[in-house]
Each structure stands twice: as structure tokens, then as C-alpha cells.
């Protein structure tokens, strides 16, 4: 009798271990193309194990209320693809089987996951949900201009300010396009990134913690410097992208969803730096920074947005675990292919092939009107920087179990408004810090 190969043994074990005839999977990836890919993955899993996966689209805005109602009715799905904001609250509420998620991570190899993605979902010695994919906010910059001027990459406040001094020459070239429109979530995201870079947070383990005046003053002074090197007016993501695409901005802060657009792959947002809207020229001149550091936090931080697979307490646990393992193992390339430009791999590879998934991800086509792999558009060092940001990804309140309070503070837009008052000279740094502490301290 021949010995089974290791892969055949694994499949045989999986087929034997999975007991449910059908499991239900809620996904917020509800666009038709993305749903079709998930249906294909479900079919592959059924062929492998005999277990059918019912793929159920749920709008992201409805996910919280639907999960709460299903939990109350004892009718949760087996697996939920969800955002970071639900990981700890759902674990505390009893919606998530954190032991099952932790076992999946250990079976796959905890050291194959990005540490930042695991840390964000840490819960009472377990991991609340299994990290799936994520993205980090980026400083997007004209590497060609930096190189020509002998400038270091903008990895620190000081490096950005040095670049402003050399490259800011309006209106031909703005040193930066800083977010200044206070009622836009974009400004909130950019500011949180800049605060995190200097190690400043308005929350701690016990809830609100007053902003450190010295460190926050460094943040304010830096933000004023990049705002002063920006065009006048109320600026948000639209002007940032437009001015960078036209060749009139040296640096912006943006999400990775700009990566395919930079390369001329999306007709609705073409680069206008030359006469060819399909040209990859601007992509070839661009560098990115994910981990950014202020003077009081030399290790820096990346602002990360992570998605997870939550195994619920109503699940057929064995079948749910095997589906998640499949989606993060043999099927992980398909998981990432749903939207590669916004799905950085949180598993770079396996124990035997440490870069397997990172290398595979770089070959996945991105774009809307035209397609090309990111690895064809950007060099390996940039791919490494893109994926590496997840290792150090952070958000206010996550490590302290205070993400909900931090989110309320962000959504109040008090920080945006007071930073704008400081930029406009209506209040000094000490007054701005005091005003932020007063307003944020009143939020419960």
C-alpha cells in the first residue's frame, strides 16, 4: 500500500474533520465581481471537503446591527468577514469563539502572521478573530525629485520638513497637500496617522488620557508646516490626488487604493502628469512610506486597517475552522485576488515558504479599465515596504481595549477642528492642546 503524500493526507483529514453539510459565511465584499470570486472559493472548498458554504453578502453599514440581532436570536452565521472595529466588542459580547480563532492561527503558524494584525485583535490571551488582509496609509512621494535633490525618504517629521525646504515652489510644486477640511473623515485618518507617528494618543487603558503637551505641540508644529506648504482652502483626498497626479505636489498622504490609479489603470482617475492618461510614468517616479516617525517616537507607526475572519459561538466549529484555514492557506491567493490593491497579505508565507503569499500577491492583477500586477508596476523594495507596514500597524485605542472610545473621539471631529484653528493662527499650541483635552475628556 502506498503512503499518502502530505497534501493528500491533509485533504483526507480535512474531509474527515469537517462535519457540517452547510456553513454560512457573511461577507461585506458584496460587489458582484467580488461575490463571484468568493462563490468560486466556496465551490472549491466544497469539492475538497464536502461542506457547502453559503456566501451571504451583508452591507458593511448593517453588519453591527445584523450580528447583534442574529446573536440574540441564536442564529449567527458560522464565519463573518469583518472590520477591526468589531473584533474586541464582539469578543466581549460573546459573539466570537476566540479559542477557535486562536487555534486556527496556531495551526497555520502564529509567526507567519503580521504581528501588528494579531496585536490589534489580542483578547484575554487569545486572538479574537483571524487576520485576513489589510492596508496601511502611506506617504506617497516623488522619489525622482527626492533622489535628484539628495533627500532622504520622508520616513520622519524631520525628513518631510527637509524636503519641504527644498521642493516647495508654488504654484508649480507644492511641498505637500495636507488634509484641512475638518468635516471630512480623510482629515481624521491623516491626523491619527501623524499623531501615532509621534506616539500620541488620547486614550489609555482606563479610557481618556490627556494629550501630552510637549509631544502634541510637536505634532501641531509639524502639521502646520505641511499645511503651510499646501495650497490654500479646504483640502481633502480629492485635491491631494489631483495635485499629485498633475505633477504639482511632492508629497501626499493617501490609501493604497491610489496604486493602480497612479499607473494609469483607472479611466475615472487618470494621472495628468503627461498627455497619456494610461501611462505608468508617474508610478515609476513614486515612492511610498508606511512606517512614519516623529521626534518623540523614533520607532514610528503605521496607520492600519485590518479585516478579520470571525468564527462565531453559534458555528459548526470544526467546519468553520477548516474553511478559515483553507481561505488563509491553499485559497489565500484567491482571498487576496478579490481586490489586491486594498488587500495586503497579513500572512507573508508559510513556515516552509516565508514569502510565498507576499510574492504571489505581487503577481495578482490590479486595476479597473486595464489590469497589471503590482510587481510589474513597482519594484521589490516598494512591495516590501507596502506589505511590511502591517507588521507595525496601529490604531488609537486598540492595544488598550479602547477602540470604541477612540472612534467616538475621532467621529466628534474635535481634533480636526482645533488643529485647523491652530493652523489658521486662531489659537496657540498650548491653547489647542488644552481645548482638545477639554473636549475629548467630555466624550464617554
KAMO-V494464 format. One record per backbone hydrogen bond with DSSP energy under -0.5 kcal/mol. CO is the residue of the C=O (numbers start at 0). NH is the residue of the N-H. Records with the same first field share a line. If there is no record, write none. Layout:
CO = NH + NH
This chain:
4 = 8
5 = 9
6 = 10
7 = 11
8 = 12
9 = 13
10 = 14
11 = 15
12 = 16
13 = 17
16 = 18
20 = 51
22 = 53
23 = 77 + 78
24 = 55
25 = 80
26 = 57
27 = 29
30 = 34
31 = 35
32 = 36
33 = 37
34 = 38
35 = 39
36 = 40
37 = 41
38 = 42
39 = 43
40 = 44
41 = 45
42 = 46
43 = 47
44 = 48
45 = 49
49 = 51
51 = 22 + 53
52 = 54
53 = 24 + 55
54 = 56
55 = 26
58 = 61 + 62
59 = 62
61 = 65
62 = 66
63 = 67
64 = 68
65 = 69
66 = 70
67 = 71
68 = 72
69 = 74
70 = 73
77 = 311
78 = 25
79 = 81 + 309
81 = 307
82 = 85 + 86
83 = 86 + 87
85 = 89
86 = 90
87 = 91
88 = 92
89 = 93 + 94 + 95
90 = 93
94 = 312
95 = 97
96 = 100
97 = 101 + 126
98 = 102
99 = 103
100 = 104
101 = 105
102 = 106
103 = 107
104 = 108
108 = 111
109 = 112
111 = 347 + 348
113 = 116 + 117
114 = 118
115 = 119
116 = 120
117 = 120
118 = 121
120 = 127
122 = 125
125 = 122
128 = 130
129 = 308
131 = 345
132 = 306
133 = 343
134 = 304
137 = 139 + 253
138 = 140 + 288
139 = 251
140 = 142 + 286
141 = 145
142 = 146
143 = 147
144 = 148
145 = 150
146 = 149
152 = 154
154 = 292
155 = 159
156 = 160
157 = 161
158 = 162
159 = 163
160 = 164
161 = 165
162 = 166
163 = 167
166 = 168
168 = 171 + 172
172 = 168
173 = 249
179 = 181
180 = 183
183 = 186 + 187
184 = 188
185 = 189
186 = 190
187 = 191
188 = 192
189 = 193
190 = 194
191 = 195
192 = 196
193 = 197
194 = 197 + 199
195 = 198
196 = 293
201 = 208
203 = 206
206 = 203
211 = 215
212 = 216
213 = 217
214 = 218
215 = 219
216 = 220
217 = 221
218 = 222
219 = 223
220 = 224
221 = 225
222 = 226
223 = 227
224 = 228
226 = 229
228 = 174 + 175
232 = 234
234 = 179 + 180
235 = 239
236 = 240
237 = 241
238 = 242
239 = 243
240 = 244
241 = 245
242 = 247 + 248
243 = 246
244 = 271 + 272
247 = 173
249 = 141
250 = 176
251 = 139
253 = 137
254 = 257
255 = 258
257 = 261
258 = 262
259 = 264
260 = 263
261 = 282
264 = 367 + 368 + 369
265 = 268
266 = 269
274 = 276
275 = 278
276 = 270
279 = 283
280 = 284
281 = 284
282 = 285
284 = 142 + 143
286 = 140
288 = 138
289 = 291
291 = 300
292 = 156
293 = 296
296 = 293 + 299
300 = 291
301 = 303 + 393
302 = 136
304 = 134
305 = 83
306 = 131 + 132
307 = 81 + 309
308 = 129 + 310
309 = 79 + 311
310 = 96
311 = 314
314 = 316
315 = 319
316 = 320
317 = 321
318 = 322
319 = 323
320 = 324
321 = 325
322 = 326
323 = 327
324 = 328
325 = 328 + 330
328 = 331
330 = 334
331 = 335
332 = 336
333 = 337
334 = 337
335 = 338
338 = 341 + 342
339 = 342
343 = 133
345 = 113 + 347
347 = 356 + 357
352 = 349 + 355
354 = 358
355 = 359
356 = 360
357 = 361
359 = 362
360 = 363
361 = 374
363 = 373
365 = 371
371 = 365
372 = 375 + 376
373 = 376 + 377
378 = 381 + 382
379 = 383
380 = 384
381 = 385
382 = 386
383 = 387
384 = 388
386 = 389
387 = 390 + 391
388 = 391
389 = 392
391 = 301
393 = 303
394 = 397 + 398
396 = 401 + 402
397 = 400
401 = 405
402 = 406
403 = 407
404 = 408
405 = 409
406 = 410
407 = 411
408 = 412 + 413
409 = 412
412 = 416
413 = 417
414 = 418
415 = 419
416 = 420
417 = 421
418 = 422
419 = 423
420 = 425 + 426
421 = 424
427 = 431
428 = 432
429 = 433
430 = 434
431 = 435
432 = 436
433 = 437
434 = 438
435 = 439
436 = 440
437 = 441
438 = 441
439 = 442
